[in-house]
């Protein structure tokens, strides 16, 4: 999980809300106004750099609009753009029960979420792709609650993170034994951290960037 900086909502969404005589239900909105929904979803994907708001997997090929505060808990925020995110399908799109993220979360509240500037600091990722709570005592229970609610420790996500971490390792030179070799190694690590920390020219972030950056920083 990484912090998401919300941008202004799409102009088409603002105009649509401004023209409402009454507030429709969410299902009515998604079925009756597909073009507005398309613009809304595209804006969310763009501000998240095409990765899931919770697990950070690539979601360009499949995502749903997620309400951070569930509609059932606060109906007044159903169309509040600051409450909307883009989540992966959590395997539900493949005909399986949801394993992760928004569909698994359903109507549960979250203790740690991507609109918190320090959300990444609540989680520790291992070289095998596993996730665990921060050693900070104040963060451990909120982190564990969110890991469970979102399924961030699912076998599928662990495997995907492991592959990403192995790929990052394969891009590094040997640390070597000389000062020159070690300096080159650190320079390559720093270069990779910068690459994984920011979106590319197409506005896409490397999936699982939080785990990748955290892992690589241990080499410095």
C-alpha positions in Angstrom: 0.0 0.0 0.0 1.3 3.4 -1.0 -0.1 6.9 -0.4 -2.5 8.2 -3.0 -2.6 12.0 -3.7 -6.2 12.8 -4.8 -6.6 15.1 -7.7 -9.6 17.1 -8.8 -12.5 15.0 -9.9 -13.3 14.8 -13.6 -15.3 17.7 -15.0 -17.9 15.4 -16.4 -18.5 13.9 -13.0 -18.8 17.3 -11.4 -21.3 18.4 -14.1 -23.3 15.3 -13.7 -23.7 15.7 -9.9 -24.6 19.3 -10.4 -27.5 18.4 -12.6 -29.1 15.9 -10.3 -32.6 16.5 -9.0 -32.1 13.6 -6.6 -29.2 11.3 -5.7 -29.5 7.9 -7.4 -28.3 4.7 -6.0 -24.8 3.5 -7.0 -26.1 0.6 -9.1 -28.4 2.9 -11.0 -25.5 5.3 -11.7 -23.2 2.5 -13.0 -25.9 1.1 -15.3 -27.5 4.3 -16.5 -24.4 6.6 -16.9 -21.7 4.4 -18.4 -19.8 7.3 -19.9 -19.6 9.2 -16.6 -18.5 6.0 -14.9 -15.8 5.5 -17.6 -14.4 9.0 -17.0 -14.5 8.5 -13.3 -12.7 5.2 -13.4 -10.1 6.6 -15.9 -9.3 9.5 -13.5 -8.9 7.1 -10.6 -6.5 4.9 -12.5 -4.5 7.8 -13.7 -4.0 9.3 -10.2 -3.0 5.8 -8.9 -0.6 5.3 -11.8 -2.5 2.1 -13.0 -1.9 0.1 -9.8 -4.4 -1.1 -7.2 -5.1 1.2 -4.3 -4.5 -1.5 -1.8 -2.2 -4.3 -3.1 -0.4 -2.3 -5.8 -0.8 -4.9 -8.5 -1.3 -3.7 -12.1 -5.0 -3.1 -12.7 -5.0 -1.5 -16.2 -6.8 -4.6 -17.4 -9.4 -4.9 -14.7 -10.6 -2.8 -11.8 -13.6 -1.5 -10.0 -14.5 1.7 -8.3 -14.0 1.3 -4.6 -15.6 3.3 -1.8 -13.0 3.7 1.0 -15.7 4.5 3.5 -18.4 1.9 2.5 -21.7 3.3 1.1 -23.6 1.3 3.8 -21.7 3.2 6.6 -21.9 6.7 5.1 -24.4 7.0 2.1 -23.6 10.7 1.9 -20.1 9.9 0.6 -21.3 7.7 -2.2 -20.4 10.3 -4.8 -17.6 12.1 -2.8 -14.6 11.8 -5.1 -12.2 12.0 -2.1 -13.8 8.7 -1.0 -13.4 6.9 -4.3 -10.4 4.7 -5.3 -9.7 2.0 -8.0 -9.2 -1.5 -6.7 -8.2 -4.7 -8.4 -10.9 -7.3 -8.8 -9.2 -9.6 -6.2 -9.7 -12.6 -8.5 -13.5 -12.3 -8.6 -13.4 -11.4 -12.3 -12.0 -14.9 -12.9 -15.1 -16.5 -11.5 -13.5 -17.2 -8.1 -14.5 -15.8 -4.7 -12.7 -12.5 -3.9 -9.4 -13.1 -2.3 -8.1 -9.6 -1.8 -8.6 -5.9 -1.8 -11.9 -4.1 -2.3 -14.2 -7.0 -3.0 -12.9 -8.9 0.0 -13.1 -5.8 2.2 -16.7 -5.3 1.2 -18.3 -3.1 3.9 -15.5 -3.4 6.5 -13.8 -0.2 7.8 -10.0 0.1 7.4 -7.5 1.0 10.1 -4.8 1.8 7.5 -5.7 3.1 4.1 -3.9 4.7 1.1 -5.2 8.2 1.8 -2.9 8.2 4.9 0.4 9.8 4.0 2.3 7.3 6.1 0.4 4.2 5.2 3.4 2.4 3.7 5.2 2.6 7.1 2.7 0.2 8.6 3.9 -2.8 6.6 7.1 -4.8 6.3 7.8 -6.9 3.2 10.2 -9.8 3.2 12.4 -11.0 0.3 10.0 -13.9 -0.2 7.1 -11.5 -0.8 5.4 -11.9 2.6 3.9 -8.9 4.4 3.8 -8.4 8.1 3.0 -5.5 10.5 5.6 -2.8 11.3 7.6 -3.5 14.5 6.3 -0.1 15.8 4.0 -1.2 18.6 1.5 1.6 17.8 1.2 0.4 14.2 1.1 -3.4 14.7 -2.6 -4.0 15.3 -3.9 -1.5 12.7 -1.6 -3.0 10.2 -2.6 -6.6 11.0 -6.3 -5.7 10.8 -5.7 -4.2 7.4 -3.7 -7.1 6.1 -6.5 -9.5 7.2 -9.3 -7.3 5.8 -7.7 -6.8 2.5 -6.0 -10.2 2.1 -2.6 -8.6 1.6 -1.0 -11.9 2.7 -2.9 -14.1 0.2 -0.8 -16.8 -1.4 -1.4 -15.2 -4.8 -0.1 -11.8 -3.8 2.8 -13.2 -2.0 3.8 -15.1 -5.1 3.4 -12.0 -7.3 5.5 -9.9 -5.0 8.2 -12.6 -4.9 8.5 -12.6 -8.6 8.8 -8.8 -8.7 11.5 -8.9 -6.0 13.4 -11.6 -7.8 13.3 -9.6 -11.0 14.7 -6.6 -9.1 17.5 -8.7 -7.8 18.3 -10.0 -11.2 18.9 -6.4 -12.4 21.6 -5.8 -9.8 25.3 -6.4 -10.3 27.3 -8.5 -7.9 28.2 -6.5 -4.7 31.8 -7.4 -5.3 34.7 -7.2 -2.9 36.4 -4.0 -3.8 35.4 -0.4 -2.9 34.8 0.3 -6.5 32.5 -2.7 -6.9 30.5 -1.8 -3.8 30.1 1.8 -5.0 28.8 0.6 -8.3 26.4 -1.8 -6.6 25.1 1.0 -4.4 24.7 3.3 -7.4 22.6 0.6 -9.2 20.5 0.1 -6.1 19.9 3.8 -5.9 19.0 4.0 -9.6 16.5 1.1 -9.2 14.9 2.7 -6.2 14.4 6.0 -8.1 12.8 4.0 -11.0 10.4 2.1 -8.8 9.5 5.2 -6.8 8.0 7.2 -9.7 5.7 6.5 -12.7 7.3 6.1 -16.1 6.7 8.4 -19.1 3.4 6.7 -19.7 2.2 7.4 -16.2 2.5 3.8 -15.0 4.1 2.8 -11.7 5.9 -0.5 -11.4 3.6 -2.9 -9.5 4.5 -3.6 -5.9 6.7 -0.5 -5.8 6.4 -0.2 -2.0 7.8 -3.7 -1.4 10.5 -3.2 -4.1 11.7 0.1 -2.6 11.6 -1.2 0.9 13.6 -4.3 -0.1 16.2 -2.4 -2.1 16.8 0.1 0.7 18.2 -2.6 2.9 21.2 -2.8 0.5 22.2 0.8 1.2 
